[in-house]
Amino acid sequence: MVGKAVGLTCANGLLYMIRDNGEITVRGIFDLKVQHTFMVPGARDIAVASDKTLWVLAQKIIRVKPNTVRPENCCSKVIQRELTG
């Protein structure tokens, strides 16, 4: 089941949408085609830095660095690093 949209931001030609189930969908702004989809449990807000780093507000602030791992795997690995210090 698709969750309800709870957050939205746009940067660098991409639209980022957060759903209440923690799914983050990244779409191109010109054609709205899905570029990436990934999960961040508890995600409620997102910001994009000029270097394309994603900052996600969940139970804590989570940083997702650009091009560190494949998009479908990025969040689980980054969340693990952030939560374990």
C-alpha positions as CSV (number, residue, x, y, z in Angstrom):
1,M,0.0,0.0,0.0
2,V,1.3,3.5,-0.9
3,G,1.6,5.8,2.1
4,K,0.3,9.3,2.4
5,A,2.7,12.2,1.4
6,V,4.0,14.0,4.5
7,G,7.0,15.9,3.1
8,L,8.2,17.5,-0.2
9,T,11.2,19.4,-1.3
10,C,12.9,20.3,-4.6
11,A,16.6,20.8,-5.4
12,N,19.1,20.2,-8.2
13,G,16.4,19.3,-10.7
14,L,14.9,16.6,-8.5
15,L,11.7,16.4,-6.4
16,Y,11.9,14.5,-3.1
17,M,8.7,13.2,-1.6
18,I,8.4,11.5,1.8
19,R,5.4,9.2,2.6
20,D,4.2,8.3,6.0
21,N,5.5,4.8,5.7
22,G,9.1,6.2,5.4
23,E,9.4,5.8,1.6
24,I,11.4,8.5,-0.1
25,T,10.8,8.9,-3.8
26,V,13.1,11.0,-6.0
27,R,11.6,12.2,-9.3
28,G,12.9,14.4,-12.1
29,I,11.2,17.8,-12.1
30,F,10.7,18.0,-15.8
31,D,9.1,14.6,-16.5
32,L,8.3,13.4,-12.9
33,K,9.8,10.0,-13.7
34,V,11.0,8.1,-10.7
35,Q,14.8,8.2,-10.3
36,H,15.2,6.4,-7.0
37,T,13.0,5.1,-4.2
38,F,14.3,4.1,-0.8
39,M,13.1,3.7,2.8
40,V,14.1,5.7,5.9
41,P,11.9,4.4,8.8
42,G,10.2,7.3,10.6
43,A,11.1,9.9,7.9
44,R,9.1,13.1,8.2
45,D,11.1,15.8,6.5
46,I,14.0,16.2,4.1
47,A,16.5,18.9,3.0
48,V,19.1,18.8,0.3
49,A,22.4,20.5,0.7
50,S,24.3,22.2,-2.2
51,D,26.6,19.1,-2.4
52,K,23.5,16.9,-2.9
53,T,23.8,15.4,0.6
54,L,20.3,14.5,1.9
55,W,19.4,15.4,5.5
56,V,16.4,13.4,6.7
57,L,14.5,14.0,9.9
58,A,13.3,10.7,11.4
59,Q,13.8,9.7,15.0
60,K,17.0,11.7,14.6
61,I,18.7,13.6,11.8
62,I,20.2,11.2,9.3
63,R,22.7,12.3,6.6
64,V,22.7,10.4,3.3
65,K,25.9,11.3,1.4
66,P,25.6,11.4,-2.4
67,N,27.2,8.6,-4.5
68,T,28.4,6.7,-1.5
69,V,26.5,3.5,-2.3
70,R,23.9,2.3,-4.7
71,P,20.6,4.3,-4.2
72,E,18.5,1.2,-3.3
73,N,21.0,0.3,-0.5
74,C,22.1,3.8,0.7
75,C,19.8,4.4,3.6
76,S,20.1,1.1,5.5
77,K,23.9,1.4,5.5
78,V,23.9,5.1,6.3
79,I,21.3,4.8,9.0
80,Q,23.4,2.0,10.6
81,R,26.5,4.2,10.6
82,E,24.6,7.2,12.0
83,L,22.8,5.3,14.7
84,T,25.9,3.4,15.9
85,G,28.1,6.4,15.9
